[in-house]
Amino acid sequence: PLTRAMSDDPHEVELARRAVLNSFFEADAHNSPLVLVFEDLHEAHEDAMSLLRYLLEYLTGPILVLCSGRDGLVDWQEDWGRVGERRHTVLELDTLGDRDAKHVARSMLERYVNDADVPDALVTTACAFARGNPGLVAQMVDIYKSEGVIEELAGEGGKPEFVLHADRL
């Protein structure tokens, strides 16, 4: 009966949806502290951002909400930096500098070289793709695997061995 009564008013349905989700998270947090992580908000649909804005304003209890997005998110969502401001802090992290990005890329690729040096071409290509974003460096490593730049072979005892093919870049 309740859903039929609201079915004629989309706004009422939206409010009920938000309240139900809010109650679900708060009930879960009543049992133990809860961490909600929302990534890549720069790609989120406006409806999702509206729901998240509601949750940030009205969630109570031991709930930590972590949100991440690329540059411009705070500008794209007007007043985003002030949502729930009495209870949260906005941390803006810069992209990695060149030296740090190369260090991250090299570290991620070292497990595939069997005590050899990571080819500079792999590091340079990963850093150019990532533009200082460590998550994109990890994504580039996955691309290397899917494109055969990093080849996984069956090693002794079922332990994988890797071969790097920098020539496949």
Accessible surface in RSA format (square Angstrom, percent):
REM  Atomic radii and reference values for relative SASA: ProtOr
REM  Chains: A
REM  Algorithm: Lee & Richards
REM  Probe-radius: 1.40
REM  Slices: 20
REM RES _ NUM      All-atoms   Total-Side   Main-Chain    Non-polar    All polar
REM                ABS   REL    ABS   REL    ABS   REL    ABS   REL    ABS   REL
RES PRO A   1   128.19  93.4 115.62 105.4  12.57  45.7 117.81  97.3  10.38  64.5
RES LEU A   2   126.71  70.6 119.23  85.3   7.48  18.8 124.02  87.1   2.69   7.2
RES THR A   3    99.26  70.6  95.11  96.4   4.16   9.9  71.60  96.2  27.66  41.8
RES ARG A   4   176.34  74.0 166.62  84.9   9.72  23.1  71.95  98.3 104.39  63.3
RES ALA A   5    79.86  73.4  44.74  69.0  35.11  79.9  57.68  81.2  22.18  58.7
RES MET A   6    28.22  14.6  26.87  17.8   1.35   3.2  19.04  16.2   9.17  12.1
RES SER A   7    73.29  61.9  46.26  61.7  27.03  62.3  35.92  76.5  37.37  52.4
RES ASP A   8   133.39  93.4 103.65 103.2  29.74  70.3  35.66  83.9  97.73  97.5
RES ASP A   9    58.20  40.8  56.95  56.7   1.25   3.0  21.04  49.5  37.16  37.1
RES PRO A  10   105.04  76.6  96.27  87.8   8.77  31.9 100.90  83.3   4.14  25.7
RES HIS A  11   114.49  62.6 107.82  74.9   6.67  17.1  76.96  79.3  37.53  43.7
RES GLU A  12    74.22  42.6  73.18  55.4   1.04   2.5  15.86  30.7  58.37  47.7
RES VAL A  13    65.10  42.8  64.41  58.3   0.68   1.6  64.41  56.0   0.68   1.8
RES GLU A  14    43.81  25.1  42.65  32.3   1.16   2.8  26.74  51.7  17.06  13.9
RES LEU A  15    72.89  40.6  69.05  49.4   3.84   9.7  69.44  48.8   3.46   9.3
RES ALA A  16    28.97  26.6  20.53  31.7   8.44  19.2  28.39  40.0   0.58   1.5
RES ARG A  17   111.43  46.8 102.83  52.4   8.60  20.5  62.36  85.2  49.07  29.7
RES ARG A  18    39.20  16.5  39.20  20.0   0.00   0.0   0.14   0.2  39.07  23.7
RES ALA A  19    46.03  42.3  43.71  67.5   2.32   5.3  45.46  64.0   0.57   1.5
RES VAL A  20   105.05  69.1 100.97  91.4   4.08   9.8 104.08  90.4   0.97   2.6
RES LEU A  21    52.19  29.1  51.03  36.5   1.15   2.9  52.02  36.5   0.17   0.5
RES ASN A  22    16.92  11.7  16.92  16.3   0.00   0.0   0.00   0.0  16.92  16.4
RES SER A  23    64.57  54.6  60.42  80.6   4.15   9.5  32.61  69.4  31.95  44.8
RES PHE A  24   123.38  61.7 116.07  71.9   7.31  19.0 122.49  74.3   0.89   2.6
RES PHE A  25    28.51  14.3  28.51  17.7   0.00   0.0  28.51  17.3   0.00   0.0
RES GLU A  26    48.56  27.9  41.66  31.5   6.89  16.4  14.57  28.2  33.99  27.7
RES ALA A  27    62.94  57.9  51.18  79.0  11.76  26.7  58.87  82.9   4.07  10.8
RES ASP A  28    59.96  42.0  54.90  54.6   5.06  12.0   8.91  21.0  51.05  50.9
RES ALA A  29     1.78   1.6   0.30   0.5   1.48   3.4   0.30   0.4   1.48   3.9
RES HIS A  30   158.07  86.4 131.63  91.5  26.45  67.7  84.64  87.2  73.44  85.5
RES ASN A  31   123.31  85.0  88.25  85.3  35.06  84.4  28.69  69.1  94.62  91.5
RES SER A  32    66.24  56.0  59.75  79.7   6.49  15.0  37.54  79.9  28.70  40.2
RES PRO A  33   107.21  78.1  88.72  80.9  18.49  67.2  88.73  73.3  18.48 114.8
RES LEU A  34    31.65  17.6  29.41  21.0   2.24   5.6  30.36  21.3   1.28   3.5
RES VAL A  35    84.64  55.7  62.18  56.3  22.47  54.1  62.18  54.0  22.47  60.9
RES LEU A  36    18.79  10.5  16.60  11.9   2.19   5.5  18.79  13.2   0.00   0.0
RES VAL A  37    88.99  58.6  59.06  53.5  29.92  72.1  59.06  51.3  29.92  81.2
RES PHE A  38    57.68  28.9  53.92  33.4   3.76   9.8  57.52  34.9   0.16   0.5
RES GLU A  39   126.01  72.3 104.46  79.0  21.55  51.3  17.40  33.7 108.60  88.7
RES ASP A  40    76.67  53.7  73.32  73.0   3.35   7.9   8.57  20.2  68.10  67.9
RES LEU A  41    10.98   6.1  10.90   7.8   0.08   0.2  10.98   7.7   0.00   0.0
RES HIS A  42    51.05  27.9  26.67  18.5  24.38  62.4  26.98  27.8  24.07  28.0
RES GLU A  43   129.45  74.3  94.27  71.3  35.19  83.8  40.03  77.4  89.43  73.0
RES ALA A  44    25.68  23.6   8.80  13.6  16.88  38.4  18.79  26.5   6.89  18.3
RES HIS A  45   125.77  68.7 113.16  78.7  12.61  32.3  89.26  92.0  36.51  42.5
RES GLU A  46    97.91  56.2  93.78  71.0   4.13   9.8  55.70 107.7  42.21  34.5
RES ASP A  47    90.88  63.7  88.59  88.2   2.29   5.4  20.89  49.2  69.99  69.8
RES ALA A  48    51.49  47.3  40.71  62.8  10.77  24.5  46.76  65.9   4.72  12.5
RES MET A  49     0.81   0.4   0.67   0.4   0.14   0.3   0.29   0.3   0.51   0.7
RES SER A  50    36.98  31.3  33.23  44.4   3.75   8.6  20.08  42.8  16.91  23.7
RES LEU A  51    26.94  15.0  26.94  19.3   0.00   0.0  26.94  18.9   0.00   0.0
RES LEU A  52     7.10   4.0   6.06   4.3   1.04   2.6   6.90   4.8   0.20   0.6
RES ARG A  53    59.73  25.1  59.73  30.4   0.00   0.0  38.70  52.9  21.03  12.7
RES TYR A  54    42.22  19.7  37.83  21.5   4.39  11.4  21.40  16.1  20.82  25.7
RES LEU A  55     4.55   2.5   4.55   3.3   0.00   0.0   4.55   3.2   0.00   0.0
RES LEU A  56    32.01  17.8  23.85  17.1   8.16  20.5  25.97  18.2   6.04  16.3
RES GLU A  57    55.76  32.0  51.97  39.3   3.79   9.0  14.13  27.3  41.63  34.0
RES TYR A  58   129.67  60.5 119.95  68.2   9.72  25.3  75.26  56.6  54.41  67.1
RES LEU A  59     9.31   5.2   7.22   5.2   2.09   5.3   7.27   5.1   2.05   5.5
RES THR A  60    83.22  59.2  77.74  78.8   5.49  13.1  63.12  84.8  20.11  30.4
RES GLY A  61    54.09  66.7   0.00   N/A  54.09  66.7  26.87  73.7  27.22  61.0
RES PRO A  62    73.78  53.8  56.23  51.3  17.55  63.8  72.39  59.8   1.39   8.7
RES ILE A  63    31.62  18.0   2.86   2.1  28.76  69.3   3.72   2.7  27.90  75.7
RES LEU A  64    99.49  55.4  95.54  68.3   3.96   9.9  97.81  68.7   1.69   4.5
RES VAL A  65    35.54  23.4  12.54  11.4  23.00  55.4  12.54  10.9  23.00  62.4
RES LEU A  66    89.87  50.0  88.27  63.1   1.60   4.0  89.83  63.1   0.04   0.1
RES CYS A  67    50.24  38.0  15.51  17.3  34.73  81.6  12.24  31.0  38.00  41.0
RES SER A  68    56.11  47.4  50.45  67.3   5.66  13.0  48.50 103.3   7.61  10.7
RES GLY A  69    36.41  44.9   0.00   N/A  36.41  44.9   4.20  11.5  32.21  72.1
RES ARG A  70    98.62  41.4  89.30  45.5   9.32  22.2  44.73  61.1  53.90  32.7
RES ASP A  71   130.74  91.6 100.92 100.4  29.82  70.5  43.67 102.8  87.07  86.8
RES GLY A  72    36.85  45.4   0.00   N/A  36.85  45.4  23.79  65.3  13.06  29.3
RES LEU A  73    16.33   9.1  13.60   9.7   2.73   6.9  15.22  10.7   1.10   3.0
RES VAL A  74    51.34  33.8  46.57  42.2   4.77  11.5  46.57  40.5   4.77  12.9
RES ASP A  75   123.81  86.7  97.26  96.8  26.55  62.8  35.88  84.4  87.93  87.7
RES TRP A  76   121.47  48.7  92.49  44.8  28.98  68.0  74.83  39.9  46.63  75.7
RES GLN A  77     9.30   5.2   7.11   5.2   2.19   5.2   2.30   4.9   7.00   5.3
RES GLU A  78   146.16  83.9 139.76 105.7   6.40  15.2  55.42 107.2  90.74  74.1
RES ASP A  79    59.51  41.7  47.99  47.8  11.53  27.3   9.12  21.5  50.39  50.3
RES TRP A  80    17.64   7.1  15.86   7.7   1.79   4.2   2.37   1.3  15.27  24.8
RES GLY A  81    27.33  33.7   0.00   N/A  27.33  33.7  12.98  35.6  14.35  32.1
RES ARG A  82   145.18  61.0 137.27  70.0   7.91  18.8  50.39  68.9  94.79  57.4
RES VAL A  83     4.82   3.2   2.43   2.2   2.39   5.8   4.56   4.0   0.26   0.7
RES GLY A  84     3.90   4.8   0.00   N/A   3.90   4.8   2.51   6.9   1.39   3.1
RES GLU A  85   109.15  62.7  92.42  69.9  16.73  39.8  32.68  63.2  76.48  62.4
RES ARG A  86   177.87  74.7 136.91  69.8  40.96  97.5  77.47 105.9 100.40  60.8
RES ARG A  87   104.48  43.9  66.56  33.9  37.92  90.3  60.57  82.8  43.91  26.6
RES HIS A  88    68.11  37.2  44.41  30.9  23.71  60.6  46.91  48.3  21.20  24.7
RES THR A  89   108.66  77.3  81.24  82.4  27.42  65.3  52.47  70.5  56.18  84.9
RES VAL A  90    60.55  39.8  34.42  31.2  26.13  63.0  37.99  33.0  22.56  61.2
RES LEU A  91   140.95  78.5 113.89  81.5  27.05  68.0 115.97  81.4  24.98  67.2
RES GLU A  92   140.75  80.8 107.00  81.0  33.75  80.4  41.61  80.5  99.15  80.9
RES LEU A  93   153.34  85.4 127.21  91.0  26.13  65.7 129.45  90.9  23.89  64.3
RES ASP A  94   139.60  97.8 112.25 111.7  27.35  64.7  32.88  77.4 106.72 106.4
RES THR A  95    82.26  58.5  62.58  63.4  19.69  46.9  39.54  53.1  42.72  64.6
RES LEU A  96    52.87  29.4  41.06  29.4  11.81  29.7  43.77  30.7   9.09  24.5
RES GLY A  97    42.99  53.0   0.00   N/A  42.99  53.0  37.63 103.3   5.37  12.0
RES ASP A  98   105.39  73.8  92.84  92.4  12.55  29.7  34.84  82.0  70.55  70.4
RES ARG A  99   200.23  84.1 192.13  97.9   8.11  19.3  82.19 112.3 118.05  71.5
RES ASP A 100    69.84  48.9  69.14  68.8   0.70   1.6  10.10  23.8  59.74  59.6
RES ALA A 101     3.64   3.3   3.64   5.6   0.00   0.0   3.64   5.1   0.00   0.0
RES LYS A 102    87.10  42.5  86.99  53.4   0.10   0.2  36.79  33.1  50.31  53.6
RES HIS A 103   124.42  68.0 119.28  82.9   5.14  13.2  76.83  79.2  47.60  55.4
RES VAL A 104    35.34  23.3  33.50  30.3   1.84   4.4  35.34  30.7   0.00   0.0
RES ALA A 105     0.04   0.0   0.02   0.0   0.02   0.0   0.04   0.1   0.00   0.0
RES ARG A 106    76.31  32.0  76.31  38.9   0.00   0.0  36.15  49.4  40.16  24.3
RES SER A 107    54.76  46.3  39.05  52.1  15.71  36.2  28.54  60.8  26.21  36.7
RES MET A 108    62.15  32.2  52.62  34.8   9.53  22.7  58.21  49.5   3.95   5.2
RES LEU A 109     0.09   0.0   0.09   0.1   0.00   0.0   0.09   0.1   0.00   0.0
RES GLU A 110    95.31  54.7  87.39  66.1   7.92  18.9  24.12  46.6  71.19  58.1
RES ARG A 111   160.93  67.6 134.78  68.7  26.15  62.3  61.28  83.8  99.65  60.4
RES TYR A 112     5.82   2.7   5.13   2.9   0.69   1.8   1.07   0.8   4.75   5.9
RES VAL A 113    15.42  10.1   4.91   4.4  10.51  25.3   9.84   8.5   5.58  15.1
RES ASN A 114    97.10  67.0  69.30  67.0  27.80  66.9  39.60  95.3  57.50  55.6
RES ASP A 115   157.00 110.0 112.50 112.0  44.51 105.2  40.38  95.0 116.62 116.3
RES ALA A 116    63.88  58.7  45.47  70.2  18.42  41.9  54.61  76.9   9.27  24.6
RES ASP A 117   133.84  93.8 115.93 115.4  17.92  42.4  34.19  80.5  99.65  99.4
RES VAL A 118     7.14   4.7   1.14   1.0   6.00  14.5   1.14   1.0   6.00  16.3
RES PRO A 119    41.53  30.3  30.53  27.8  11.00  40.0  41.53  34.3   0.00   0.0
RES ASP A 120    97.92  68.6  91.58  91.2   6.34  15.0  32.70  77.0  65.23  65.1
RES ALA A 121    50.00  46.0  38.95  60.1  11.05  25.1  46.57  65.6   3.43   9.1
RES LEU A 122     0.00   0.0   0.00   0.0   0.00   0.0   0.00   0.0   0.00   0.0
RES VAL A 123     1.87   1.2   1.87   1.7   0.00   0.0   1.87   1.6   0.00   0.0
RES THR A 124    79.20  56.3  77.84  78.9   1.35   3.2  61.88  83.1  17.32  26.2
RES THR A 125    48.00  34.1  44.01  44.6   3.99   9.5  32.30  43.4  15.70  23.7
RES ALA A 126     0.11   0.1   0.11   0.2   0.00   0.0   0.11   0.1   0.00   0.0
RES CYS A 127    15.42  11.7   9.65  10.8   5.77  13.6   9.92  25.1   5.50   5.9
RES ALA A 128    73.49  67.6  47.56  73.4  25.93  59.0  60.81  85.6  12.68  33.6
RES PHE A 129    75.69  37.9  65.13  40.3  10.56  27.5  74.20  45.0   1.50   4.3
RES ALA A 130     1.04   1.0   0.00   0.0   1.04   2.4   0.00   0.0   1.04   2.7
RES ARG A 131   167.73  70.4 145.36  74.1  22.38  53.3  73.31 100.2  94.42  57.2
RES GLY A 132     6.65   8.2   0.00   N/A   6.65   8.2   3.03   8.3   3.61   8.1
RES ASN A 133    42.73  29.5  40.56  39.2   2.17   5.2   9.91  23.8  32.82  31.7
RES PRO A 134    61.78  45.0  61.12  55.7   0.66   2.4  61.45  50.7   0.34   2.1
RES GLY A 135    47.89  59.1   0.00   N/A  47.89  59.1  36.81 101.0  11.08  24.8
RES LEU A 136    23.33  13.0  23.25  16.6   0.08   0.2  23.25  16.3   0.08   0.2
RES VAL A 137     0.32   0.2   0.32   0.3   0.00   0.0   0.32   0.3   0.00   0.0
RES ALA A 138    39.90  36.7  37.27  57.5   2.63   6.0  38.30  53.9   1.60   4.2
RES GLN A 139    88.50  49.5  85.26  62.3   3.24   7.7  22.81  48.6  65.69  49.8
RES MET A 140    18.81   9.7  18.81  12.4   0.00   0.0  18.45  15.7   0.36   0.5
RES VAL A 141     7.93   5.2   7.93   7.2   0.00   0.0   7.93   6.9   0.00   0.0
RES ASP A 142    81.91  57.4  77.68  77.3   4.23  10.0  25.40  59.8  56.51  56.4
RES ILE A 143    63.62  36.2  62.80  46.8   0.82   2.0  63.58  45.8   0.04   0.1
RES TYR A 144     2.40   1.1   2.27   1.3   0.13   0.3   2.40   1.8   0.00   0.0
RES LYS A 145    83.46  40.7  68.66  42.1  14.80  35.2  35.52  32.0  47.94  51.1
RES SER A 146    89.60  75.7  49.48  66.0  40.12  92.4  52.15 111.0  37.45  52.5
RES GLU A 147   122.08  70.1  98.79  74.7  23.29  55.4  28.70  55.5  93.39  76.2
RES GLY A 148    19.03  23.5   0.00   N/A  19.03  23.5  18.15  49.8   0.88   2.0
RES VAL A 149     4.14   2.7   4.14   3.7   0.00   0.0   4.14   3.6   0.00   0.0
RES ILE A 150     4.72   2.7   0.62   0.5   4.11   9.9   0.62   0.4   4.11  11.1
RES GLU A 151    61.22  35.1  58.22  44.0   3.00   7.2  17.59  34.0  43.63  35.6
RES GLU A 152   112.81  64.8  86.30  65.3  26.51  63.1  25.76  49.8  87.05  71.1
RES LEU A 153    77.21  43.0  73.05  52.3   4.16  10.5  76.97  54.1   0.24   0.7
RES ALA A 154   102.74  94.5  62.57  96.6  40.16  91.4  68.62  96.6  34.11  90.4
RES GLY A 155    15.04  18.5   0.00   N/A  15.04  18.5   5.13  14.1   9.91  22.2
RES GLU A 156   158.03  90.7 140.94 106.6  17.09  40.7  61.82 119.6  96.21  78.6
RES GLY A 157    89.88 110.8   0.00   N/A  89.88 110.8  46.55 127.8  43.33  97.0
RES GLY A 158    67.14  82.8   0.00   N/A  67.14  82.8  35.71  98.0  31.44  70.4
RES LYS A 159   151.98  74.1 147.15  90.3   4.83  11.5  94.64  85.2  57.34  61.1
RES PRO A 160    59.75  43.5  50.79  46.3   8.96  32.6  51.89  42.8   7.86  48.8
RES GLU A 161    81.23  46.6  80.52  60.9   0.71   1.7  19.79  38.3  61.44  50.2
RES PHE A 162    23.88  11.9  19.02  11.8   4.86  12.7  19.02  11.5   4.86  13.9
RES VAL A 163    56.25  37.0  52.87  47.9   3.38   8.1  56.25  48.9   0.00   0.0
RES LEU A 164    35.29  19.7  10.67   7.6  24.63  61.9  10.67   7.5  24.63  66.3
RES HIS A 165    35.79  19.6  33.96  23.6   1.84   4.7  23.09  23.8  12.70  14.8
RES ALA A 166    36.04  33.1  25.43  39.2  10.61  24.1  25.68  36.2  10.36  27.4
RES ASP A 167   129.48  90.7  87.78  87.4  41.70  98.6  53.64 126.2  75.84  75.6
RES ARG A 168   121.85  51.2  94.65  48.3  27.20  64.8  34.82  47.6  87.03  52.7
RES LEU A 169    90.29  50.3  28.52  20.4  61.77 155.3  53.83  37.8  36.46  98.1
END  Absolute sums over single chains surface
CHAIN  1 A    11603.5       9368.6       2234.8       6455.2       5148.3
END  Absolute sums over all chains
TOTAL         11603.5       9368.6       2234.8       6455.2       5148.3
